[in-house]
Amino acid sequence: MLEIRRLRLLRELSIRGTIAEVSDALSYSPSSISQQLSLLEKETGVTLLRKVGRRLQLTPQAEVLVAHTDELLDSMERAEADLASTQPRIAGTVRLAVFQTAVLTLLPAVLRQLRQHYPHLRVEAVQHEPETALHDTWARDFDLVVAEQYPGHAAPHYAALDRKFLADDPIRLALPARNDEMPTEFHHVNSIEAAASLPWVMEPRGAASRHWAEQACRTAGFEPDIRYETADMQAHARLVESGNAVALLPDLAWAARTRELRIIDLPGAPHRTLFTSMRHSSSQHPGILAVRSAIHQQAEAFEPAITTAQGV
């Protein structure tokens, strides 16, 4: 009889790539993982792993086992959801991955709502970039993810995950407010083209938002002078508000705070798309559904701020 714990370790190795990464993900020692995988080879009577350089590669027989392990884990997850549905109250733990602006604007109200209606439900939230979060939700590190995708930069699709539209979040040019303390070169700007000579703040290279923002500037006919790089959208806002930079920022950044800067509409009215995603096998779990429902309700509450802000 094959042991599900060992099969899961084999699946984790197929996802993570190295025993060290499996060790980090599951908090097992590398020697314990190697021992369990060796025992699995003895149980099956076939070679499951071969060394290729410094890495371990799964054999075709191992891939067969991984595919069946996925089915077993899906079945177990559906059983857990069905069992939870029979309970008189919604309880347990839901692991949530969410990007920064959603953490700042949606999550506080979501947690407050859930605490009021489901006091026995525990929510654990981690700020994660969408591409990583989607992968990790597929890998079963999280139960639910709030993700984003920028125009022309579709987020990865995983067959095991569903996808539910959350909101369209317009992206606009952010400039310092006009006042005597601000450098005069910002005052005359009323389009992205007019910001060609100004300093910019953008996310680090590799982020979809960074690539999209650079392309927006190049389409407008210039190469942006990117003086500041940070993944923190609040830092973007402060650099703009203080008169040190301009930026391309989504409206959700202002949904829960006072906007102390100017925003200018962009040609074509671009927007990023926000969505939630969870595994199909957990689609009936009452705790996860409660968290997802609360997130969508809060997005609807913020929707006027997201979709109707005007350039000033």
N, C-alpha and C positions, 0 to 999 in steps of 0.2 A: 504494500500500500504506500503510495507516494504521500509525503508530508507537505501540507500546504505552506508551512513556514519556509521550507527549503525551496519550494517552487517560487515563492515570492522573492526570495533572495536572488534566484536566477533571473527573474523578470526585472528586478531592480538593477542588476548588472547590465542587462540589455538596454536599459534606459539611461543609466548614469555613465556607463562606459568603463569605470575602474572600480576596484574593490574599495579603494580609499574614499571615493565619492559615495558608494553605498554605505560605508561605515559612517560618514558624516550625516547622511540622510536618515539612517535608522538607529544611530547611536549604538551600533554593534562594533566590537573590536575587529580589525581586519583579519586577525588569525581565526576568530570564531566564524566569520563569513567563509573563509577559505575551507575550514573544516567542514562546515555544513554543506558546501557545494561538492566537496569530495565525497561526502556520505551520499549525496543525491546521485552522483555518478555510479556509486556502488549499487544503490537501489535500482537504478534503471538498467545497469549493465552496458551502458554506451558512453562514449566520450562526449562530454558536453562543452568542454572548453579547450581551446588550443592557444598557445602563446604566439603572438605576432609582434615581434620586437619586444617592447616592454608592456604591451597590453594583452589582455585576454580577449579572444574572439569566440563568439558562440558558434557551435557547429550547427548544421541543419537540423539535427535531432534536438538540440537545445531550443532552436526557434519554434519547433513543433510544441515543445512543452510550454514555452512562453505564451504562445497563442491560446493554448488550453487554460493556462493560468489566468489570462485575461478574462476568459469566459467564466471561470470559477469565481474570481473576485467580483465580477459583475453580478453573478447569481447571489453571492453572499450580500452584496450591497442592496440588491432588491429585497432580499429576505429581511435585512435590517430595517429597510424603509417600511415594509409591510408590518413588521412587528411594532415599530414605533407608531404606526397609524392606529394600532389597537389600544394604545395607552390613553388614559383620561386627560393627560396634560402634555403639552409640548415641552420637552426637556432635552438634555444632552448637550453636545458641543458641536458648533458649526465653525469650520475654519474658512476664513474669508481672505482673499487677496484683492487689493484695491490700489489704484494709482493715486498720486498725491492730491490733485485738486478734488477728487471725490472724497478722500479722507477728510479734507478740510471743510467741505461744504455739505456733503450728504451724510457721512458716517455719524457725526454727533447726534443728529436728529434721529437717524435710524436706530442707534443704540438706545436712545431715550424711549422711543416708541416700543421697541422690543422689551425693554426692561419693565415697562408699564403693563404690557399685554401678556408677556411670557416670562415671568420672573424666574422660572426654573431653566431657561434656555441660556447657555453660555456661548458667547461669540468671541472668537479669537481672530483678530485682524492683523494682517501684515501688509505694509506698503511694498508694492512690487511693480516693476515695469510690465506692461500688458503681455508682451511676447513671452517673457519668462513665466508670468503668472498663468497663462493659458497652458503652457507646457507642463507646469507643476500641478495644475488641476487635473490634466489628463493623467499625470503620473500618480495621482491620488494624494499629493501633499496638501491640497486644499479641496474644499467641497464646492466652493462658489467663487467666481472671479468677476470683478467689475473692470472692464477693459475699454480701450479706445482704439480707433484707427483713423489715420489722417487721409485726406484725399489722395488717391493714387497709391496708398500704402496699406493694402488689406492685411489685417492681422492673420496669423496662421490659423488654418482650419484643422480640427482634429475630429475624426469620424465619431469618436466616443463622446464628444461634447455637443450640447445644443447651443443655440445662440438666440438671445431675446433682445430686441431693440430697446434701448433705454431713453436716448434723447439725441437730437442733433445739437451740437454746440458750436455756434459761429466763431470764427477766428477773425480778429481785427488787428489793425496796427495800433499799438499803444505808444503814446507820447506823453511827455511831461505836461502838466497843466500850464496854461499861460499865466505867468505872474512875474513880478519884477526880479525874483530870485533865480529864475530859470535862464539858462543861456539863450541868447536871442536867436541862435541858429535853429532852435526847435520851434520857434513861434510861427514861422511861415509855412511849415509843413502841413499839407492837406491831402497828401496821397503817398503811396509807397514809393513812387518814383522820386518824389521830393525829399525822401529820407536817404537817398543814395550816399551822401557824404557823411552821414552821422554814424556814431558808434552804436553797435548792436550787441545785445545779449541773446544767446541761444543755448539750447541744450547741448551736451557733449556729442561729438561725432558718434554715429551708430544709431542714434535715436531716430525714429521715424519723423518726429516733429522737427528735428534739426534738418534732415534731408528735405522735408517739405518746405521749410522756411527758406532754405538756401535756393531751392528751385523757384519759389515765389519771387525772390529778389532778382534772380537771373532772368526770369520771364519779364520782369519790369525793366530790365536793361542794365543791371549793375551787379557787381560782386560785393556782397556786404562786408563791411569792416567789423568783423566779429572780435571784439575786445574782451568779452566776458563769456565764460562758459560755466553753466551750472544746471543740474537737473532739478533744482528747487524753483518752482514757479513763483513762490513768494519772494524769492531773491530777485527774480526777473522784475516783478512788480516794483520792488523797492528801488532797484537801479533806475527804472523808468521814472518813478515818482520823484526821485531825488535829482533828476536832470542829468544822469550819467549815461543813459542809453535809450534806445528805442527797441521794441520787440513786437513779435507777432504772438498774441495771446488769446486763448479761448475765453468766452464769456463766463464760463463756470468759475473762473478765477475770481470773479467779482460778485458771485451770487450770494455770498455770506459775509461780505465786508464792504465798507465804504470805498468807492472808487475815487481816488485822488489824482486822476490823470485824464488825458484826452484819449478817445478812441476814434479811429477813422475806418470806415467800411472799405473792404478790398474788392477789386474787380471780380465779378463772378460769385460774390457772397460765399466764400469757402467755409466749410464747417468740418469738424471732426465728428465721427459717429461713436456714441457710447453704447455699450451693450453689456449684458450679463451672460455668463456661461456656466453650465454645470454638466456633470456626467449624465447621460441618459439613464444609467442604471440607478441613479439616486433621485430621479425626477419626481418620485412620489414621497420622498422623505419629508415629513411635516415640518421639521425644524429648519431644513434648508429652504423649503418653500416659504416659510414665514419670514426668513431673512431676505430672500429675494423679493417678496411682495413688499416688504417695508422699504427696500431700496427703490423700487419702482414708484411707490407712493411718494417718497421724498423727491424723486426726480420730477414728478408731475407738479409738486408744490413749487419747485424752483424753476419750472419750465418758462414762465413769463420772463424771468430774469435772464434765462439762457437764450431764448429765441427772439426777444423783442427789443433788446438794447439797441440804441441808435448812436451813430457817431456824433460826437459833440466837439 
